[in-house]
Amino acid sequence: MSSRTLIEAEVIIVEPAIGSRIPVSAIGTDENGQNYVLTSDDSRVDIDIVTASRGMVIVDGVDVGTEVVSPVGQ
């Protein structure tokens, strides 16, 4: 005798996110609501957040390979 359980679910398929992946702790927000990162040479780079998950963020505006300061401001 077997037992079955039916579960209703909705599957949502999203497009893969493309951009640089950085830790959320590396992102600052200024008084105007603009997100930014600080690079290892103390430059500020404004970014747009594409998506986030598990403490990491995919962003537009930072080239792959750019060293960012985390946490921001340190």
Buried (B, 14 or more C-beta within 10 A) or exposed (E): EEEEEEEEEEEEEEEEBEBBBBBBBBBBEEEEEEBBBBBEEEEEBEBEBBBBEEEEBBBEBBEEEBEBBBEBEE
